[in-house]
């Protein structure tokens, strides 16, 4: 069976002309369960969102994803970058993409730095104590986002897993 060549299909070509585009672009259909709306993106940046733990996923590098954005989780004074050993067990979780939207959480979680081995951070090695302290003290969220692409995260390319079930 041969498929029709839609680039030669007049109704589509005239439709494309009416849309004002002469290119065969790549369109990803908007799917609200997978893609953030503009409002959600803005909320993540400005005041954060409350979501169920089951709505979050982790990527193979352990960082956290909500729909198609990497996110942070607020946890008291700390915030998490990754699915670490100190993840909050409470529901719902307050997630955000900026410091301003983290509900007062201002310190990066050390267990996350350990999990990511961020910039060689390793608090378990005594000989690296000074260095690890320096990584912690100089941590910058802006720099983190430049190293871990924030948005968009492709649901096709980037393998993701459900968060480990909390131990109760
Ligand atoms: Zn953490």
Backbone and ligand atoms as CSV (ligand in chain L), in Angstrom:
chain,resi,resn,atom,element,x,y,z
A,1,UNK,N,N,0.850,-1.194,0.000
A,1,UNK,CA,C,0.000,0.000,0.000
A,1,UNK,C,C,0.888,1.249,0.000
A,2,UNK,N,N,0.576,2.153,-0.917
A,2,UNK,CA,C,1.374,3.383,-0.915
A,2,UNK,C,C,0.547,4.532,-0.350
A,3,UNK,N,N,1.191,5.304,0.482
A,3,UNK,CA,C,0.496,6.443,1.094
A,3,UNK,C,C,0.522,7.625,0.135
A,4,UNK,N,N,-0.558,8.421,0.145
A,4,UNK,CA,C,-0.529,9.610,-0.721
A,4,UNK,C,C,0.549,10.580,-0.255
A,5,UNK,N,N,1.115,11.300,-1.189
A,5,UNK,CA,C,2.094,12.324,-0.832
A,5,UNK,C,C,1.339,13.622,-0.572
A,6,UNK,N,N,1.212,13.951,0.711
A,6,UNK,CA,C,0.382,15.108,1.050
A,6,UNK,C,C,1.022,16.439,0.661
A,7,UNK,N,N,2.321,16.413,0.355
A,7,UNK,CA,C,2.929,17.678,-0.102
A,7,UNK,C,C,2.440,18.013,-1.514
A,8,UNK,N,N,1.841,17.007,-2.190
A,8,UNK,CA,C,1.286,17.236,-3.533
A,8,UNK,C,C,-0.234,17.340,-3.485
A,9,UNK,N,N,-0.774,17.413,-2.295
A,9,UNK,CA,C,-2.230,17.375,-2.129
A,9,UNK,C,C,-2.759,18.802,-2.080
A,10,UNK,N,N,-3.470,19.204,-3.159
A,10,UNK,CA,C,-3.851,20.602,-3.328
A,10,UNK,C,C,-4.625,21.222,-2.158
A,11,UNK,N,N,-5.654,20.523,-1.617
A,11,UNK,CA,C,-6.387,21.157,-0.499
A,11,UNK,C,C,-5.465,21.512,0.669
A,12,UNK,N,N,-4.492,20.636,0.993
A,12,UNK,CA,C,-3.565,20.943,2.092
A,12,UNK,C,C,-2.629,22.092,1.729
A,13,UNK,N,N,-2.209,22.093,0.455
A,13,UNK,CA,C,-1.307,23.171,0.045
A,13,UNK,C,C,-1.999,24.527,0.074
A,14,UNK,N,N,-3.279,24.545,-0.324
A,14,UNK,CA,C,-3.971,25.833,-0.292
A,14,UNK,C,C,-4.255,26.242,1.159
A,15,UNK,N,N,-4.518,25.237,2.013
A,15,UNK,CA,C,-4.712,25.538,3.433
A,15,UNK,C,C,-3.428,26.128,4.015
A,16,UNK,N,N,-2.293,25.515,3.651
A,16,UNK,CA,C,-1.010,26.004,4.161
A,16,UNK,C,C,-0.758,27.440,3.686
A,17,UNK,N,N,-1.140,27.709,2.449
A,17,UNK,CA,C,-0.973,29.054,1.912
A,17,UNK,C,C,-1.843,30.041,2.681
A,18,UNK,N,N,-3.082,29.607,3.009
A,18,UNK,CA,C,-3.980,30.502,3.754
A,18,UNK,C,C,-3.474,30.737,5.177
A,19,UNK,N,N,-2.769,29.741,5.753
A,19,UNK,CA,C,-2.195,29.921,7.091
A,19,UNK,C,C,-0.970,30.823,7.054
A,20,UNK,N,N,-0.523,31.112,5.840
A,20,UNK,CA,C,0.620,32.016,5.704
A,20,UNK,C,C,1.938,31.326,5.947
A,21,UNK,N,N,1.970,30.017,5.781
A,21,UNK,CA,C,3.248,29.339,5.960
A,21,UNK,C,C,3.621,28.594,4.680
A,22,UNK,N,N,4.856,28.683,4.279
A,22,UNK,CA,C,5.280,27.957,3.090
A,22,UNK,C,C,6.196,26.789,3.456
A,23,UNK,N,N,6.348,26.578,4.750
A,23,UNK,CA,C,7.239,25.491,5.169
A,23,UNK,C,C,6.440,24.335,5.719
A,24,UNK,N,N,6.977,23.144,5.561
A,24,UNK,CA,C,6.376,21.990,6.197
A,24,UNK,C,C,6.962,21.889,7.598
A,25,UNK,N,N,6.330,22.579,8.522
A,25,UNK,CA,C,6.896,22.635,9.873
A,25,UNK,C,C,6.666,21.352,10.634
A,26,UNK,N,N,7.279,21.281,11.801
A,26,UNK,CA,C,7.032,20.170,12.708
A,26,UNK,C,C,6.103,20.677,13.799
A,27,UNK,N,N,4.956,20.063,13.904
A,27,UNK,CA,C,4.009,20.496,14.917
A,27,UNK,C,C,3.843,19.409,15.962
A,28,UNK,N,N,3.963,19.781,17.215
A,28,UNK,CA,C,3.661,18.836,18.285
A,28,UNK,C,C,2.302,19.248,18.833
A,29,UNK,N,N,1.346,18.340,18.768
A,29,UNK,CA,C,0.017,18.680,19.240
A,29,UNK,C,C,0.048,18.953,20.734
A,30,UNK,N,N,-0.709,19.962,21.144
A,30,UNK,CA,C,-0.762,20.283,22.566
A,30,UNK,C,C,-1.605,19.244,23.294
A,31,UNK,N,N,-1.010,18.656,24.327
A,31,UNK,CA,C,-1.693,17.624,25.106
A,31,UNK,C,C,-1.607,18.049,26.571
A,32,UNK,N,N,-2.758,18.493,27.155
A,32,UNK,CA,C,-2.704,19.119,28.487
A,32,UNK,C,C,-2.181,18.214,29.605
A,33,UNK,N,N,-2.249,16.892,29.425
A,33,UNK,CA,C,-1.706,16.038,30.486
A,33,UNK,C,C,-0.185,15.913,30.381
A,34,UNK,N,N,0.365,16.310,29.234
A,34,UNK,CA,C,1.809,16.181,29.027
A,34,UNK,C,C,2.527,17.521,28.926
A,35,UNK,N,N,1.782,18.556,28.528
A,35,UNK,CA,C,2.414,19.850,28.246
A,35,UNK,C,C,1.879,20.929,29.177
A,36,UNK,N,N,2.786,21.760,29.674
A,36,UNK,CA,C,2.370,22.891,30.503
A,36,UNK,C,C,1.666,23.929,29.643
A,37,UNK,N,N,0.610,24.544,30.192
A,37,UNK,CA,C,0.030,25.712,29.541
A,37,UNK,C,C,0.912,26.910,29.869
A,38,UNK,N,N,0.701,28.008,29.142
A,38,UNK,CA,C,1.446,29.232,29.434
A,38,UNK,C,C,1.207,29.694,30.865
A,39,UNK,N,N,-0.025,29.524,31.336
A,39,UNK,CA,C,-0.359,29.946,32.709
A,39,UNK,C,C,0.392,29.086,33.726
A,40,UNK,N,N,0.432,27.781,33.494
A,40,UNK,CA,C,1.160,26.900,34.422
A,40,UNK,C,C,2.653,27.240,34.446
A,41,UNK,N,N,3.199,27.533,33.292
A,41,UNK,CA,C,4.626,27.904,33.242
A,41,UNK,C,C,4.870,29.163,34.051
A,42,UNK,N,N,3.970,30.117,33.870
A,42,UNK,CA,C,4.099,31.379,34.589
A,42,UNK,C,C,3.918,31.154,36.097
A,43,UNK,N,N,2.952,30.309,36.483
A,43,UNK,CA,C,2.750,30.000,37.902
A,43,UNK,C,C,3.989,29.332,38.504
A,44,UNK,N,N,4.572,28.400,37.783
A,44,UNK,CA,C,5.770,27.711,38.293
A,44,UNK,C,C,6.893,28.704,38.552
A,45,UNK,N,N,6.924,29.757,37.765
A,45,UNK,CA,C,7.978,30.750,37.892
A,45,UNK,C,C,7.663,31.806,38.950
A,46,UNK,N,N,6.358,32.055,39.179
A,46,UNK,CA,C,6.003,33.184,40.041
A,46,UNK,C,C,5.490,32.828,41.425
A,47,UNK,N,N,4.618,31.798,41.535
A,47,UNK,CA,C,4.179,31.433,42.888
A,47,UNK,C,C,4.222,29.940,43.173
A,48,UNK,N,N,4.533,29.157,42.154
A,48,UNK,CA,C,4.592,27.718,42.361
A,48,UNK,C,C,3.230,27.068,42.177
A,49,UNK,N,N,3.218,25.755,42.134
A,49,UNK,CA,C,1.983,24.985,41.961
A,49,UNK,C,C,1.952,23.880,43.008
A,50,UNK,N,N,0.744,23.506,43.431
A,50,UNK,CA,C,0.561,22.353,44.308
A,50,UNK,C,C,0.169,21.161,43.457
A,51,UNK,N,N,0.927,20.098,43.550
A,51,UNK,CA,C,0.605,18.919,42.746
A,51,UNK,C,C,0.713,17.667,43.602
A,52,UNK,N,N,0.037,16.611,43.144
A,52,UNK,CA,C,0.138,15.318,43.817
A,52,UNK,C,C,1.496,14.702,43.478
A,53,UNK,N,N,2.014,13.960,44.425
A,53,UNK,CA,C,3.279,13.265,44.210
A,53,UNK,C,C,3.237,12.407,42.938
A,54,UNK,N,N,2.060,11.818,42.694
A,54,UNK,CA,C,1.920,10.921,41.544
A,54,UNK,C,C,1.992,11.666,40.211
A,55,UNK,N,N,1.899,13.009,40.238
A,55,UNK,CA,C,2.007,13.791,39.000
A,55,UNK,C,C,3.457,14.071,38.628
A,56,UNK,N,N,4.370,13.793,39.529
A,56,UNK,CA,C,5.785,14.065,39.260
A,56,UNK,C,C,6.483,12.806,38.757
A,57,UNK,N,N,7.524,13.037,37.985
A,57,UNK,CA,C,8.343,11.942,37.480
A,57,UNK,C,C,9.806,12.308,37.720
A,58,UNK,N,N,10.656,11.300,37.669
A,58,UNK,CA,C,12.080,11.608,37.685
A,58,UNK,C,C,12.701,11.133,36.383
A,59,UNK,N,N,13.685,11.882,35.925
A,59,UNK,CA,C,14.420,11.502,34.725
A,59,UNK,C,C,15.552,10.561,35.128
A,60,UNK,N,N,16.245,10.013,34.146
A,60,UNK,CA,C,17.319,9.063,34.457
A,60,UNK,C,C,18.459,9.735,35.220
A,61,UNK,N,N,18.547,11.068,35.129
A,61,UNK,CA,C,19.589,11.774,35.905
A,61,UNK,C,C,19.087,12.149,37.308
A,62,UNK,N,N,17.893,11.658,37.683
A,62,UNK,CA,C,17.260,11.833,39.003
A,62,UNK,C,C,16.573,13.181,39.188
A,63,UNK,N,N,16.712,14.110,38.228
A,63,UNK,CA,C,16.013,15.388,38.379
A,63,UNK,C,C,14.517,15.165,38.212
A,64,UNK,N,N,13.734,16.158,38.646
A,64,UNK,CA,C,12.284,16.010,38.761
A,64,UNK,C,C,11.570,16.697,37.610
A,65,UNK,N,N,10.507,16.068,37.132
A,65,UNK,CA,C,9.757,16.608,35.995
A,65,UNK,C,C,8.271,16.663,36.320
A,66,UNK,N,N,7.664,17.799,35.966
A,66,UNK,CA,C,6.205,17.923,35.976
A,66,UNK,C,C,5.788,18.252,34.550
A,67,UNK,N,N,4.940,17.412,33.963
A,67,UNK,CA,C,4.584,17.544,32.543
A,67,UNK,C,C,5.868,17.655,31.729
A,68,UNK,N,N,6.108,18.789,31.054
A,68,UNK,CA,C,7.324,18.854,30.236
A,68,UNK,C,C,8.338,19.882,30.739
A,69,UNK,N,N,8.386,20.035,32.070
A,69,UNK,CA,C,9.384,20.945,32.638
A,69,UNK,C,C,10.100,20.292,33.817
A,70,UNK,N,N,11.392,20.497,33.918
A,70,UNK,CA,C,12.063,20.146,35.172
A,70,UNK,C,C,11.546,21.100,36.240
A,71,UNK,N,N,11.420,20.622,37.457
A,71,UNK,CA,C,10.914,21.458,38.551
A,71,UNK,C,C,11.702,21.193,39.830
A,72,UNK,N,N,11.478,22.073,40.805
A,72,UNK,CA,C,12.045,21.944,42.143
A,72,UNK,C,C,10.894,21.682,43.112
A,73,UNK,N,N,11.182,21.052,44.234
A,73,UNK,CA,C,10.162,20.837,45.263
A,73,UNK,C,C,10.555,21.607,46.513
A,74,UNK,N,N,9.624,22.442,47.010
A,74,UNK,CA,C,9.864,23.167,48.260
A,74,UNK,C,C,9.642,22.217,49.427
A,75,UNK,N,N,10.473,22.345,50.464
A,75,UNK,CA,C,10.403,21.446,51.613
A,75,UNK,C,C,10.920,22.211,52.824
A,76,UNK,N,N,10.007,22.980,53.478
A,76,UNK,CA,C,10.444,23.833,54.574
A,76,UNK,C,C,11.417,24.883,54.076
A,77,UNK,N,N,12.594,24.957,54.704
A,77,UNK,CA,C,13.602,25.923,54.267
A,77,UNK,C,C,14.393,25.419,53.062
A,78,UNK,N,N,14.273,24.133,52.785
A,78,UNK,CA,C,15.065,23.542,51.707
A,78,UNK,C,C,14.259,23.379,50.433
A,79,UNK,N,N,14.955,23.236,49.334
A,79,UNK,CA,C,14.285,22.819,48.099
A,79,UNK,C,C,15.096,21.706,47.441
A,80,UNK,N,N,14.353,20.829,46.785
A,80,UNK,CA,C,14.958,19.649,46.160
A,80,UNK,C,C,15.111,19.840,44.660
A,81,UNK,N,N,16.210,19.326,44.150
A,81,UNK,CA,C,16.500,19.358,42.721
A,81,UNK,C,C,16.231,18.001,42.084
A,82,UNK,N,N,16.155,16.988,42.914
A,82,UNK,CA,C,16.188,15.609,42.411
A,82,UNK,C,C,15.399,14.712,43.353
A,83,UNK,N,N,15.177,13.480,42.922
A,83,UNK,CA,C,14.567,12.501,43.823
A,83,UNK,C,C,15.677,11.972,44.723
A,84,UNK,N,N,15.725,12.529,45.929
A,84,UNK,CA,C,16.839,12.214,46.827
A,84,UNK,C,C,16.324,11.425,48.028
A,85,UNK,N,N,17.217,11.100,48.949
A,85,UNK,CA,C,16.833,10.314,50.124
A,85,UNK,C,C,16.062,11.131,51.157
A,86,UNK,N,N,16.003,12.459,50.958
A,86,UNK,CA,C,15.337,13.316,51.940
A,86,UNK,C,C,14.040,13.916,51.398
A,87,UNK,N,N,13.486,13.284,50.356
A,87,UNK,CA,C,12.254,13.810,49.747
A,87,UNK,C,C,11.117,13.896,50.752
A,88,UNK,N,N,10.319,14.981,50.713
A,88,UNK,CA,C,9.179,15.079,51.646
A,88,UNK,C,C,8.137,14.009,51.329
A,89,UNK,N,N,7.498,13.488,52.383
A,89,UNK,CA,C,6.491,12.447,52.195
A,89,UNK,C,C,5.087,13.040,52.173
A,90,UNK,N,N,5.008,14.367,52.385
A,90,UNK,CA,C,3.697,15.009,52.488
A,90,UNK,C,C,3.048,15.162,51.118
A,91,UNK,N,N,1.736,15.376,51.145
A,91,UNK,CA,C,0.950,15.680,49.943
A,91,UNK,C,C,0.119,16.925,50.253
A,92,UNK,N,N,-0.164,17.799,49.295
A,92,UNK,CA,C,0.462,17.827,47.980
A,92,UNK,C,C,1.864,18.413,48.078
A,93,UNK,N,N,2.591,18.369,46.984
A,93,UNK,CA,C,3.931,18.949,46.962
A,93,UNK,C,C,3.886,20.315,46.292
A,94,UNK,N,N,4.662,21.246,46.852
A,94,UNK,CA,C,4.750,22.584,46.257
A,94,UNK,C,C,5.944,22.587,45.304
A,95,UNK,N,N,5.663,22.781,44.024
A,95,UNK,CA,C,6.734,22.767,43.034
A,95,UNK,C,C,6.884,24.133,42.380
A,96,UNK,N,N,8.076,24.404,41.865
A,96,UNK,CA,C,8.354,25.708,41.263
A,96,UNK,C,C,9.585,25.579,40.374
A,97,UNK,N,N,9.836,26.647,39.607
A,97,UNK,CA,C,11.051,26.663,38.786
A,97,UNK,C,C,11.959,27.835,39.131
A,98,UNK,N,N,11.548,28.654,40.109
A,98,UNK,CA,C,12.389,29.786,40.487
A,98,UNK,C,C,12.440,29.903,42.008
A,99,UNK,N,N,13.429,30.575,42.521
A,99,UNK,CA,C,13.548,30.790,43.969
A,99,UNK,C,C,12.352,31.563,44.495
A,100,UNK,N,N,11.903,32.566,43.717
A,100,UNK,CA,C,10.801,33.427,44.152
A,100,UNK,C,C,9.515,32.633,44.370
A,101,UNK,N,N,9.368,31.518,43.671
A,101,UNK,CA,C,8.120,30.746,43.724
A,101,UNK,C,C,8.212,29.562,44.678
A,102,UNK,N,N,9.282,29.501,45.479
A,102,UNK,CA,C,9.518,28.318,46.314
A,102,UNK,C,C,8.973,28.429,47.735
A,103,UNK,N,N,8.055,29.364,47.948
A,103,UNK,CA,C,7.383,29.486,49.247
A,103,UNK,C,C,8.375,29.615,50.402
A,104,UNK,N,N,9.427,30.372,50.189
A,104,UNK,CA,C,10.368,30.640,51.272
A,104,UNK,C,C,11.502,29.639,51.393
A,105,UNK,N,N,11.433,28.556,50.643
A,105,UNK,CA,C,12.541,27.600,50.667
A,105,UNK,C,C,13.732,28.249,49.956
A,106,UNK,N,N,14.854,28.345,50.657
A,106,UNK,CA,C,15.964,29.094,50.055
A,106,UNK,C,C,17.281,28.329,50.067
A,107,UNK,N,N,17.284,27.164,50.696
A,107,UNK,CA,C,18.543,26.400,50.759
A,107,UNK,C,C,18.427,25.147,49.906
A,108,UNK,N,N,19.421,24.940,49.079
A,108,UNK,CA,C,19.395,23.740,48.252
A,108,UNK,C,C,19.618,22.513,49.150
A,109,UNK,N,N,18.921,21.431,48.845
A,109,UNK,CA,C,19.001,20.208,49.639
A,109,UNK,C,C,20.350,19.522,49.409
A,110,UNK,N,N,21.039,19.212,50.494
A,110,UNK,CA,C,22.368,18.599,50.364
A,110,UNK,C,C,22.275,17.159,49.860
A,111,UNK,N,N,21.168,16.477,50.212
A,111,UNK,CA,C,21.008,15.099,49.728
A,111,UNK,C,C,20.831,15.090,48.209
A,112,UNK,N,N,20.251,16.172,47.663
A,112,UNK,CA,C,20.106,16.278,46.201
A,112,UNK,C,C,21.469,16.480,45.545
A,113,UNK,N,N,22.288,17.348,46.141
A,113,UNK,CA,C,23.634,17.565,45.588
A,113,UNK,C,C,24.399,16.246,45.592
A,114,UNK,N,N,24.193,15.490,46.678
A,114,UNK,CA,C,24.862,14.188,46.793
A,114,UNK,C,C,24.356,13.222,45.721
A,115,UNK,N,N,23.028,13.183,45.555
A,115,UNK,CA,C,22.423,12.270,44.583
A,115,UNK,C,C,22.915,12.581,43.167
A,116,UNK,N,N,22.979,13.889,42.857
A,116,UNK,CA,C,23.405,14.309,41.514
A,116,UNK,C,C,24.926,14.313,41.379
A,117,UNK,N,N,25.613,14.161,42.500
A,117,UNK,CA,C,27.072,14.370,42.541
A,117,UNK,C,C,27.393,15.672,41.820
A,118,UNK,N,N,26.582,16.689,42.202
A,118,UNK,CA,C,26.630,17.971,41.514
A,118,UNK,C,C,28.009,18.605,41.608
A,119,UNK,N,N,28.595,18.850,40.462
A,119,UNK,CA,C,29.947,19.422,40.371
A,119,UNK,C,C,30.949,18.673,41.252
A,120,UNK,N,N,30.760,17.378,41.385
A,120,UNK,CA,C,31.697,16.580,42.175
A,120,UNK,C,C,31.425,16.594,43.668
A,121,UNK,N,N,30.249,17.156,44.052
A,121,UNK,CA,C,29.877,17.201,45.467
A,121,UNK,C,C,29.844,15.788,46.038
A,122,UNK,N,N,30.514,15.568,47.147
A,122,UNK,CA,C,30.444,14.285,47.833
A,122,UNK,C,C,30.740,14.466,49.312
A,123,UNK,N,N,29.646,14.647,50.077
A,123,UNK,CA,C,29.791,14.918,51.513
A,123,UNK,C,C,30.235,13.672,52.269
A,124,UNK,N,N,30.209,12.511,51.593
A,124,UNK,CA,C,30.608,11.285,52.290
A,124,UNK,C,C,32.119,11.078,52.269
A,125,UNK,N,N,32.812,11.863,51.474
A,125,UNK,CA,C,34.272,11.738,51.429
A,125,UNK,C,C,34.903,12.864,52.252
A,126,UNK,N,N,35.523,12.460,53.350
A,126,UNK,CA,C,36.092,13.450,54.271
A,126,UNK,C,C,37.122,14.345,53.576
A,127,UNK,N,N,37.893,13.765,52.664
A,127,UNK,CA,C,38.933,14.576,52.037
A,127,UNK,C,C,38.358,15.623,51.088
A,128,UNK,N,N,37.057,15.451,50.712
A,128,UNK,CA,C,36.430,16.436,49.829
A,128,UNK,C,C,35.557,17.413,50.616
A,129,UNK,N,N,35.650,17.374,51.948
A,129,UNK,CA,C,34.729,18.145,52.779
A,129,UNK,C,C,34.746,19.630,52.430
A,130,UNK,N,N,35.943,20.186,52.330
A,130,UNK,CA,C,36.073,21.612,52.017
A,130,UNK,C,C,35.507,21.936,50.650
A,131,UNK,N,N,35.820,21.069,49.696
A,131,UNK,CA,C,35.339,21.292,48.332
A,131,UNK,C,C,33.815,21.206,48.270
A,132,UNK,N,N,33.243,20.169,48.922
A,132,UNK,CA,C,31.797,19.991,48.898
A,132,UNK,C,C,31.086,21.169,49.559
A,133,UNK,N,N,31.661,21.672,50.643
A,133,UNK,CA,C,31.115,22.846,51.322
A,133,UNK,C,C,31.079,24.046,50.375
A,134,UNK,N,N,32.127,24.150,49.592
A,134,UNK,CA,C,32.239,25.256,48.635
A,134,UNK,C,C,31.164,25.137,47.531
A,135,UNK,N,N,30.942,23.906,47.048
A,135,UNK,CA,C,29.899,23.681,46.036
A,135,UNK,C,C,28.542,24.071,46.614
A,136,UNK,N,N,28.297,23.674,47.862
A,136,UNK,CA,C,27.032,23.994,48.529
A,136,UNK,C,C,26.874,25.506,48.678
A,137,UNK,N,N,27.910,26.155,49.201
A,137,UNK,CA,C,27.826,27.588,49.477
A,137,UNK,C,C,27.682,28.423,48.208
A,138,UNK,N,N,28.261,27.945,47.119
A,138,UNK,CA,C,28.226,28.756,45.902
A,138,UNK,C,C,27.133,28.298,44.936
A,139,UNK,N,N,26.228,27.414,45.423
A,139,UNK,CA,C,25.201,26.891,44.523
A,139,UNK,C,C,24.343,28.028,43.955
A,140,UNK,N,N,24.132,27.979,42.646
A,140,UNK,CA,C,23.308,28.987,41.976
A,140,UNK,C,C,22.259,28.282,41.122
A,141,UNK,N,N,21.001,28.651,41.377
A,141,UNK,CA,C,19.919,28.032,40.617
A,141,UNK,C,C,20.013,28.388,39.131
A,142,UNK,N,N,20.420,29.609,38.843
A,142,UNK,CA,C,20.590,30.034,37.448
A,142,UNK,C,C,21.588,29.128,36.745
A,143,UNK,N,N,22.677,28.861,37.454
A,143,UNK,CA,C,23.690,27.989,36.868
A,143,UNK,C,C,23.160,26.559,36.722
A,144,UNK,N,N,22.426,26.105,37.736
A,144,UNK,CA,C,21.840,24.758,37.674
A,144,UNK,C,C,20.972,24.607,36.429
A,145,UNK,N,N,20.108,25.612,36.171
A,145,UNK,CA,C,19.229,25.534,34.991
A,145,UNK,C,C,20.023,25.624,33.691
A,146,UNK,N,N,21.186,26.217,33.721
A,146,UNK,CA,C,21.996,26.252,32.500
A,146,UNK,C,C,22.654,24.891,32.251
A,147,UNK,N,N,22.763,24.089,33.306
A,147,UNK,CA,C,23.371,22.762,33.160
A,147,UNK,C,C,22.322,21.663,32.969
A,148,UNK,N,N,21.161,21.859,33.587
A,148,UNK,CA,C,20.054,20.915,33.448
A,148,UNK,C,C,18.921,21.657,32.753
A,149,UNK,N,N,18.802,21.409,31.458
A,149,UNK,CA,C,17.805,22.081,30.631
A,149,UNK,C,C,16.418,22.021,31.281
A,150,UNK,N,N,15.800,23.190,31.469
A,150,UNK,CA,C,14.557,23.246,32.239
A,150,UNK,C,C,13.326,22.875,31.409
A,151,UNK,N,N,13.240,23.426,30.208
A,151,UNK,CA,C,12.003,23.338,29.438
A,151,UNK,C,C,12.289,23.572,27.973
A,152,UNK,N,N,11.654,22.872,27.059
A,152,UNK,CA,C,10.744,21.743,27.298
A,152,UNK,C,C,11.502,20.425,27.370
A,153,UNK,N,N,10.950,19.510,28.168
A,153,UNK,CA,C,11.470,18.152,28.266
A,153,UNK,C,C,10.563,17.289,27.403
A,154,UNK,N,N,11.143,16.587,26.460
A,154,UNK,CA,C,10.349,15.788,25.527
A,154,UNK,C,C,9.865,14.504,26.179
A,155,UNK,N,N,8.575,14.203,25.991
A,155,UNK,CA,C,8.075,12.949,26.582
A,155,UNK,C,C,8.504,11.752,25.754
A,156,UNK,N,N,8.963,12.009,24.526
A,156,UNK,CA,C,9.399,10.889,23.692
A,156,UNK,C,C,10.875,10.568,23.908
A,157,UNK,N,N,11.679,11.609,24.004
A,157,UNK,CA,C,13.137,11.406,24.093
A,157,UNK,C,C,13.607,11.067,25.490
A,158,UNK,N,N,13.010,11.726,26.470
A,158,UNK,CA,C,13.558,11.636,27.819
A,158,UNK,C,C,12.792,10.619,28.652
A,159,UNK,N,N,13.417,9.512,28.919
A,159,UNK,CA,C,12.782,8.445,29.687
A,159,UNK,C,C,12.533,8.933,31.110
A,160,UNK,N,N,11.340,8.674,31.600
A,160,UNK,CA,C,11.005,9.130,32.945
A,160,UNK,C,C,10.357,8.007,33.744
A,161,UNK,N,N,10.491,8.117,35.048
A,161,UNK,CA,C,9.954,7.090,35.942
A,161,UNK,C,C,9.067,7.742,36.993
A,162,UNK,N,N,8.103,6.976,37.505
A,162,UNK,CA,C,7.329,7.447,38.635
A,162,UNK,C,C,8.253,7.588,39.833
A,163,UNK,N,N,7.893,8.498,40.736
A,163,UNK,CA,C,8.695,8.615,41.950
A,163,UNK,C,C,8.516,7.349,42.785
A,164,UNK,N,N,9.572,6.997,43.462
A,164,UNK,CA,C,9.511,5.838,44.346
A,164,UNK,C,C,8.410,6.060,45.369
A,165,UNK,N,N,7.619,5.050,45.601
A,165,UNK,CA,C,6.532,5.180,46.583
A,165,UNK,C,C,7.117,5.465,47.959
A,166,UNK,N,N,6.440,6.383,48.650
A,166,UNK,CA,C,6.926,6.740,49.976
A,166,UNK,C,C,6.751,5.561,50.929
A,167,UNK,N,N,7.667,5.458,51.859
A,167,UNK,CA,C,7.573,4.405,52.877
A,167,UNK,C,C,6.732,4.942,54.017
A,168,UNK,N,N,5.633,4.284,54.344
A,168,UNK,CA,C,4.791,4.813,55.419
A,168,UNK,C,C,4.710,3.830,56.577
L,1,ZN,ZN,ZN,16.762,16.611,48.153
